[in-house]
Amino acid sequence: MSGLRRNIGSNFGRGWRVIGEASGLTKLTYVYQEFKGAGNKKTAKTLPIKWGPTSQVEILKAIEFIKPLVVEKNLTLNDAASRWKAQFIGDEKTAPNKNWNDFLLVPPLKGRLKTDKEEDRKYYAAYKKESAKVDQFMATKQGLSRKTEKDWGRRINRFLEVMNRKPAPNTGTQLIKLCAENFGEIEPDEKKRYLDAWCEILKYGITRHSMNEKRWQPPYESYKKELIGKSNRTKEDKLTPYVEESDLFNLLESLESSNKELFLATSLISLFGLRLSELAVLTVQDGNLYVGHIKKNANTSSRKRKPRRAFAIDLVEKPNLGAKIVRLYESGLIKLPKPVLTQIDKVREKNTYGDVGQAYVQILERNEVWKNIVKNNTDVTPYSLRHRFAHQCHKGSTVPLSVKDAAAAMGHTPSTHMNFYSRYTTELSVAKAFERHLENRLAV
């Protein structure tokens, strides 16, 4: 095997050595070049390659893969060897693909919270220790809401469940197919979110952990579409409708006399186009209402963003109601519903705003006037109050707002606004628009 050692020296430079072990396998040693002579640090790893003349090419290929990971990317020899081992299919193709578990650890949701539970602290400490050993996929998802973290946890667990089967899947396409087998009765849009997540994990494994690109390449888009299927519902069917002006008038009239706290919350959401959970981040400055930020993602979670100014679109029958609501909110004479305030107080502890909106939903859905609105249109949801604002921006005046201005007032991008609200129209609305257009025709 002296010829092998000479090849290693000439191809990979000083520091790389191999010997045969009593087990019959190959032991790879790397000596860090720190110019300390005998004091240079050494590290070794046994490779699952039989030691012998017939294995020389395989040994050289292994070192060719491992060397840049150790020398250029500063990985330990153990980690680099693990990545190299993950390239193999061969006789190990029926064994569970355990290497994926190393970087797909799901952080415990309660781990970041202040807690007195010894069990929670130990669980989180164990997770931190284990996750520090290797780059984690979920580190790319920092700043997510608790709900979104839960969604990713479900997707990762399903991915690992299939990946660790015996016999194990052999390719990325086979893996995705097996993952998608038990979708159940869910809409294609939701199926797409799962498939996109699993494909993202595969790409992460390939680019960050040197998983075999040929083996684990995600399926073609055409095959993904085949797995997703098609919905029988049109895009218009999927739209959450807006609350009609007459229904909102009746609702606010009733609440103003029967439940002033719910009246305040409902007016803020419907007149100013708030997200339900934005009830937690409102301030008043110089008589104007400002809205903080509840939407979090990896790109914005660490960035300080200014609150946006909110503008009211009053009911025609109740002019200046928006200004009245702002004064009421600022004065504190009428407060938001108690369950909503309770959840606002718990936002920091829970690290999520979602429960604020859910508390409002539970109160509203017990209201009899709201129940009648839903009875007449079962597609209406509490979020229809916010959608009412969007509809009125463009249809409630002879001088409609631009998409850019309406989007800014609602706290999202123009493209998001167009995606959600561009189809909010009716045959009657289109007919009236053409009437106004024809009345003001020009000769050109």
C-alpha positions as CSV (number, residue, x, y, z in Angstrom):
1,M,0.0,0.0,0.0
2,S,3.1,2.2,-0.2
3,G,2.0,3.3,-3.7
4,L,-1.3,4.5,-2.2
5,R,0.5,6.6,0.4
6,R,2.7,8.2,-2.3
7,N,-0.5,9.0,-4.3
8,I,-2.1,10.7,-1.3
9,G,1.0,12.8,-0.6
10,S,1.3,14.0,-4.2
11,N,-2.4,14.6,-4.7
12,F,-3.5,16.0,-1.4
13,G,-0.3,17.3,0.2
14,R,1.2,16.9,3.6
15,G,-1.0,15.9,6.6
16,W,-3.1,13.1,5.1
17,R,-2.3,9.6,6.2
18,V,-4.0,6.2,6.0
19,I,-3.4,2.9,7.8
20,G,-5.2,-0.4,8.1
21,E,-6.9,-1.3,11.3
22,A,-7.3,-4.7,13.0
23,S,-10.9,-4.5,12.0
24,G,-9.9,-4.6,8.4
25,L,-11.1,-1.1,7.7
26,T,-9.3,2.1,6.7
27,K,-8.2,4.7,9.3
28,L,-7.8,8.2,7.9
29,T,-5.6,10.7,9.9
30,Y,-5.2,14.4,9.3
31,V,-2.4,16.4,10.8
32,Y,-3.1,20.1,11.1
33,Q,-0.3,22.1,9.5
34,E,0.5,24.5,12.4
35,F,4.3,24.4,12.0
36,K,4.7,22.9,15.5
37,G,6.4,19.7,14.3
38,A,5.5,16.8,16.5
39,G,3.1,19.2,18.4
40,N,0.8,19.6,15.4
41,K,-2.8,18.5,16.3
42,K,-4.0,15.2,14.9
43,T,-7.5,13.9,14.2
44,A,-8.5,10.5,12.9
45,K,-11.6,8.7,11.6
46,T,-12.3,5.1,10.6
47,L,-13.9,4.9,7.2
48,P,-16.2,2.0,6.2
49,I,-13.7,1.0,3.4
50,K,-11.9,-2.3,3.5
51,W,-8.2,-1.9,3.8
52,G,-6.5,-3.5,0.8
53,P,-5.1,-2.9,-2.8
54,T,-8.5,-3.2,-4.4
55,S,-9.8,-0.3,-2.3
56,Q,-7.2,2.3,-3.3
57,V,-9.4,4.2,-5.8
58,E,-12.2,4.3,-3.3
59,I,-9.9,5.6,-0.6
60,L,-8.5,8.3,-2.8
61,K,-12.0,9.4,-3.8
62,A,-13.0,9.6,-0.1
63,I,-10.0,11.9,0.7
64,E,-10.8,14.0,-2.4
65,F,-14.3,14.7,-1.0
66,I,-13.2,15.1,2.7
67,K,-10.2,17.3,2.3
68,P,-11.9,20.6,1.2
69,L,-14.5,20.3,3.9
70,V,-11.8,20.1,6.6
71,V,-9.2,22.4,5.1
72,E,-11.4,25.1,3.4
73,K,-14.7,24.9,5.4
74,N,-13.1,24.1,8.8
75,L,-15.3,21.1,9.4
76,T,-14.1,18.4,11.8
77,L,-12.8,15.3,10.2
78,N,-15.7,13.4,11.9
79,D,-18.3,15.7,10.3
80,A,-16.6,15.7,6.9
81,A,-16.5,11.9,7.0
82,S,-20.2,11.8,7.9
83,R,-21.0,13.9,4.9
84,W,-18.9,11.7,2.7
85,K,-20.6,8.6,4.1
86,A,-24.0,10.1,3.2
87,Q,-23.1,10.0,-0.5
88,F,-23.3,6.2,-0.5
89,I,-26.2,4.1,-1.7
90,G,-24.7,0.7,-2.4
91,D,-25.4,-2.0,0.2
92,E,-26.7,0.6,2.7
93,K,-29.7,1.7,0.7
94,T,-32.1,-0.3,2.9
95,A,-30.8,1.3,6.1
96,P,-32.6,4.4,7.5
97,N,-31.0,7.7,6.3
98,K,-30.2,8.8,9.9
99,N,-27.8,11.6,8.8
100,W,-30.7,13.9,8.0
101,N,-31.7,13.8,11.6
102,D,-28.5,15.6,12.6
103,F,-29.5,18.9,11.0
104,L,-33.3,18.7,11.2
105,L,-33.8,19.1,14.9
106,V,-37.0,21.0,15.8
107,P,-36.6,23.5,18.6
108,P,-39.1,23.1,21.4
109,L,-41.6,25.9,21.3
110,K,-41.5,26.5,25.0
111,G,-37.7,26.5,25.1
112,R,-37.4,30.2,24.4
113,L,-39.9,31.2,27.1
114,K,-39.2,32.0,30.7
115,T,-40.4,29.0,32.6
116,D,-40.2,27.5,36.0
117,K,-40.6,24.0,34.8
118,E,-37.4,22.0,35.3
119,E,-38.5,19.5,32.6
120,D,-38.8,22.3,30.0
121,R,-35.4,23.8,30.9
122,K,-33.7,20.4,30.7
123,Y,-35.4,19.7,27.3
124,Y,-34.3,23.0,25.9
125,A,-30.7,22.6,27.2
126,A,-30.5,19.2,25.6
127,Y,-31.7,20.7,22.3
128,K,-29.2,23.5,22.4
129,K,-26.4,21.1,23.1
130,E,-27.4,18.8,20.3
131,S,-28.1,21.5,17.8
132,A,-24.7,23.2,18.3
133,K,-22.9,20.2,16.9
134,V,-24.0,20.9,13.3
135,D,-25.7,23.7,11.3
136,Q,-29.4,23.4,11.6
137,F,-32.1,23.9,9.0
138,M,-34.4,25.7,11.4
139,A,-31.7,28.3,12.0
140,T,-32.7,29.6,8.5
141,K,-36.3,30.1,9.9
142,Q,-35.5,32.4,12.8
143,G,-38.1,35.0,13.7
144,L,-41.2,33.0,12.7
145,S,-44.4,33.1,14.6
146,R,-45.2,30.3,16.9
147,K,-47.9,29.0,14.5
148,T,-45.5,29.0,11.6
149,E,-42.8,27.2,13.7
150,K,-45.4,24.5,14.5
151,D,-46.2,24.1,10.8
152,W,-42.5,23.6,10.0
153,G,-42.2,21.2,12.9
154,R,-45.0,19.0,11.4
155,R,-43.4,19.1,7.9
156,I,-40.0,18.2,9.3
157,N,-41.4,15.3,11.4
158,R,-43.2,13.9,8.4
159,F,-40.0,14.2,6.3
160,L,-37.9,12.4,8.9
161,E,-40.6,9.7,9.4
162,V,-40.3,8.7,5.8
163,M,-36.6,9.3,5.5
164,N,-35.9,6.9,8.4
165,R,-38.1,4.1,7.1
166,K,-36.6,0.6,6.5
167,P,-36.3,0.1,3.6
168,A,-35.5,3.7,3.1
169,P,-36.3,5.9,0.1
170,N,-33.5,6.0,-2.4
171,T,-34.1,9.3,-4.2
172,G,-35.6,12.7,-3.5
173,T,-38.5,12.0,-5.9
174,Q,-39.3,8.7,-4.1
175,L,-39.1,10.5,-0.8
176,I,-41.5,13.3,-1.8
177,K,-43.9,10.7,-3.3
178,L,-43.9,8.7,0.0
179,C,-44.3,11.9,2.1
180,A,-47.3,12.9,0.0
181,E,-49.1,9.5,0.2
182,N,-51.2,10.4,3.3
183,F,-52.2,14.0,2.6
184,G,-55.9,13.3,3.3
185,E,-58.6,15.7,2.4
186,I,-56.7,19.0,2.1
187,E,-56.7,21.7,-0.6
188,P,-54.0,21.7,-3.3
189,D,-52.7,25.0,-2.0
190,E,-51.9,23.3,1.4
191,K,-50.4,20.3,-0.4
192,K,-48.1,22.7,-2.3
193,R,-46.9,24.3,1.0
194,Y,-45.9,20.8,2.2
195,L,-44.2,19.8,-1.0
196,D,-42.3,23.1,-1.2
197,A,-41.1,22.7,2.3
198,W,-39.9,19.1,1.7
199,C,-38.1,20.2,-1.4
200,E,-36.5,23.1,0.4
201,I,-35.2,20.6,3.0
202,L,-33.7,18.5,0.3
203,K,-31.9,21.4,-1.3
204,Y,-30.6,22.5,2.2
205,G,-29.2,19.0,2.7
206,I,-27.5,19.1,-0.6
207,T,-26.0,22.6,-0.4
208,R,-25.2,22.8,3.3
209,H,-24.5,19.2,4.3
210,S,-23.1,17.7,1.0
211,M,-25.9,15.1,0.7
212,N,-25.7,13.3,-2.7
213,E,-27.0,15.8,-5.2
214,K,-27.8,13.2,-7.8
215,R,-29.6,11.0,-5.3
216,W,-31.6,13.7,-3.4
217,Q,-32.4,16.2,-6.1
218,P,-36.1,17.3,-5.6
219,P,-38.6,16.2,-8.3
220,Y,-39.3,18.1,-11.4
221,E,-42.0,20.8,-11.2
222,S,-44.3,18.8,-13.5
223,Y,-44.2,15.8,-11.1
224,K,-44.9,18.1,-8.1
225,K,-47.9,19.5,-9.9
226,E,-49.1,15.9,-10.5
227,L,-48.8,15.2,-6.7
228,I,-50.5,18.5,-5.8
229,G,-53.5,17.9,-8.1
230,K,-56.1,20.5,-9.1
231,S,-58.8,22.0,-7.0
232,N,-62.5,22.1,-8.1
233,R,-62.8,25.5,-6.5
234,T,-62.1,28.6,-8.6
235,K,-60.0,31.4,-7.3
236,E,-63.2,33.4,-6.7
237,D,-64.6,30.6,-4.6
238,K,-61.5,30.7,-2.4
239,L,-61.8,34.4,-1.7
240,T,-62.9,35.3,1.9
241,P,-65.7,37.8,1.2
242,Y,-65.9,41.3,2.7
243,V,-68.6,42.3,5.1
244,E,-71.3,44.3,3.3
245,E,-71.8,47.9,4.5
246,S,-75.4,47.3,5.6
247,D,-74.3,44.3,7.7
248,L,-71.5,46.3,9.3
249,F,-73.8,49.2,10.1
250,N,-76.3,46.8,11.9
251,L,-73.4,45.1,13.7
252,L,-71.9,48.4,15.0
253,E,-75.3,49.8,15.9
254,S,-76.1,46.8,18.0
255,L,-72.6,46.6,19.7
256,E,-72.5,50.3,20.6
257,S,-75.5,49.9,22.8
258,S,-74.9,46.3,24.1
259,N,-71.1,45.7,24.2
260,K,-69.0,48.8,24.0
261,E,-65.7,46.9,24.4
262,L,-66.5,44.7,21.4
263,F,-67.8,47.8,19.6
264,L,-64.4,49.5,20.0
265,A,-62.5,46.4,18.8
266,T,-64.8,45.8,15.8
267,S,-64.8,49.4,14.8
268,L,-61.0,49.6,14.8
269,I,-60.6,46.5,12.7
270,S,-63.3,47.3,10.1
271,L,-62.9,51.0,9.8
272,F,-59.1,51.0,9.8
273,G,-58.5,47.7,8.0
274,L,-56.5,46.1,10.8
275,R,-55.4,42.5,11.1
276,L,-57.2,41.1,14.1
277,S,-54.0,40.7,16.2
278,E,-52.9,44.3,15.4
279,L,-55.2,45.3,18.3
280,A,-52.1,44.5,20.4
281,V,-49.9,47.2,18.7
282,L,-51.9,50.4,18.5
283,T,-50.8,53.8,19.6
284,V,-52.3,57.3,19.1
285,Q,-50.1,60.3,18.3
286,D,-51.6,63.8,17.7
287,G,-55.0,62.3,17.2
288,N,-53.8,59.8,14.5
289,L,-53.8,56.0,14.9
290,Y,-50.6,54.1,14.3
291,V,-50.1,50.4,14.0
292,G,-47.0,48.4,15.0
293,H,-45.8,45.2,13.5
294,I,-46.9,41.7,14.2
295,K,-45.7,40.0,11.0
296,K,-42.4,38.3,11.5
297,N,-40.0,36.5,9.3
298,A,-36.3,35.8,9.0
299,N,-35.7,39.0,6.9
300,T,-37.5,41.4,9.2
301,S,-37.5,40.0,12.7
302,S,-34.3,41.9,13.7
303,R,-35.0,45.0,11.8
304,K,-36.6,48.0,13.5
305,R,-39.6,49.2,11.5
306,K,-41.6,52.3,11.9
307,P,-45.3,51.9,12.8
308,R,-47.7,52.7,9.9
309,R,-50.4,55.3,10.1
310,A,-53.9,53.9,9.8
311,F,-56.7,55.8,8.0
312,A,-60.4,55.3,8.6
313,I,-63.0,54.6,5.9
314,D,-66.2,55.5,7.7
315,L,-69.6,54.1,7.0
316,V,-71.6,56.6,4.8
317,E,-74.3,56.6,7.5
318,K,-71.8,57.3,10.2
319,P,-69.4,60.0,9.1
320,N,-66.4,60.8,11.4
321,L,-66.9,57.5,13.3
322,G,-63.2,56.7,12.8
323,A,-62.1,59.9,14.6
324,K,-64.5,59.1,17.4
325,I,-63.1,55.6,17.8
326,V,-59.5,56.9,18.0
327,R,-60.5,59.4,20.7
328,L,-62.3,56.6,22.7
329,Y,-59.3,54.3,22.4
330,E,-56.9,57.0,23.5
331,S,-59.0,58.1,26.4
332,G,-59.2,54.6,27.9
333,L,-62.8,55.3,28.9
334,I,-63.7,52.2,26.9
335,K,-61.1,49.4,26.7
336,L,-60.7,46.5,24.5
337,P,-62.5,43.2,25.6
338,K,-60.9,41.7,28.6
339,P,-59.9,38.4,26.9
340,V,-58.1,40.4,24.2
341,L,-56.2,42.4,26.8
342,T,-55.3,39.2,28.6
343,Q,-53.7,37.8,25.5
344,I,-52.0,41.1,24.8
345,D,-50.3,40.9,28.2
346,K,-49.1,37.4,27.3
347,V,-47.6,38.2,23.9
348,R,-44.0,38.5,25.2
349,E,-44.3,35.2,27.2
350,K,-45.8,33.3,24.3
351,N,-43.8,35.0,21.6
352,T,-46.8,35.2,19.3
353,Y,-49.6,37.7,18.5
354,G,-51.9,35.1,17.1
355,D,-53.8,34.4,20.3
356,V,-54.8,38.1,20.5
357,G,-56.8,37.7,17.3
358,Q,-58.1,34.4,18.4
359,A,-59.5,35.9,21.6
360,Y,-61.3,38.5,19.5
361,V,-62.7,35.9,17.2
362,Q,-64.2,33.8,20.1
363,I,-66.0,36.9,21.4
364,L,-67.3,38.1,18.1
365,E,-68.6,34.6,17.1
366,R,-70.9,34.5,20.2
367,N,-72.6,37.7,19.1
368,E,-76.1,37.2,17.7
369,V,-75.9,39.9,15.0
370,W,-72.7,38.4,13.8
371,K,-74.2,34.9,13.7
372,N,-77.0,36.2,11.4
373,I,-74.4,37.8,9.1
374,V,-72.6,34.4,8.8
375,K,-75.9,32.6,8.4
376,N,-76.7,34.6,5.3
377,N,-73.2,34.1,3.9
378,T,-71.3,31.1,5.4
379,D,-68.0,32.2,3.8
380,V,-67.8,35.3,5.9
381,T,-65.2,35.2,8.7
382,P,-64.0,37.8,11.2
383,Y,-61.2,38.6,8.8
384,S,-64.0,39.8,6.4
385,L,-64.0,43.0,8.5
386,R,-60.5,43.8,7.3
387,H,-61.4,42.8,3.8
388,R,-64.3,45.3,3.9
389,F,-61.7,48.1,4.2
390,A,-59.8,46.9,1.1
391,H,-63.0,46.7,-0.9
392,Q,-64.1,50.2,0.1
393,C,-60.6,51.6,-0.8
394,H,-61.4,50.9,-4.5
395,K,-65.2,50.7,-4.8
396,G,-66.5,53.0,-2.1
397,S,-65.8,56.3,-3.8
398,T,-65.9,58.0,-7.2
399,V,-62.2,58.7,-6.5
400,P,-60.8,55.3,-5.6
401,L,-57.4,54.9,-3.9
402,S,-54.5,53.6,-5.8
403,V,-53.3,50.1,-5.1
404,K,-50.0,51.5,-3.7
405,D,-51.7,53.8,-1.2
406,A,-54.3,51.2,-0.1
407,A,-51.6,48.6,0.4
408,A,-49.5,51.0,2.5
409,A,-52.5,51.8,4.7
410,M,-53.1,48.0,5.2
411,G,-49.5,47.2,5.9
412,H,-48.6,45.0,3.0
413,T,-47.0,45.3,-0.4
414,P,-48.9,46.3,-3.6
415,S,-48.3,42.8,-5.1
416,T,-49.9,41.2,-2.0
417,H,-52.8,43.6,-2.2
418,M,-53.3,42.8,-5.9
419,N,-53.1,39.1,-5.2
420,F,-55.7,39.1,-2.5
421,Y,-58.1,41.9,-3.6
422,S,-57.9,42.3,-7.3
423,R,-60.8,39.9,-7.8
424,Y,-63.1,41.7,-5.4
425,T,-65.9,42.8,-7.8
426,T,-69.4,41.9,-8.9
427,E,-71.3,42.1,-12.1
428,L,-73.2,45.1,-10.6
429,S,-70.0,46.8,-9.7
430,V,-68.5,46.3,-13.2
431,A,-71.8,47.6,-14.7
432,K,-71.7,50.8,-12.6
433,A,-68.0,51.4,-13.5
434,F,-68.8,51.2,-17.2
435,E,-71.8,53.6,-16.7
436,R,-69.5,56.2,-15.1
437,H,-66.9,55.6,-17.8
438,L,-69.4,56.1,-20.6
439,E,-70.8,59.2,-19.0
440,N,-67.4,60.8,-19.2
441,R,-66.3,59.7,-22.7
442,L,-63.9,61.8,-24.7
443,A,-63.4,62.0,-28.5
444,V,-60.0,60.7,-29.3
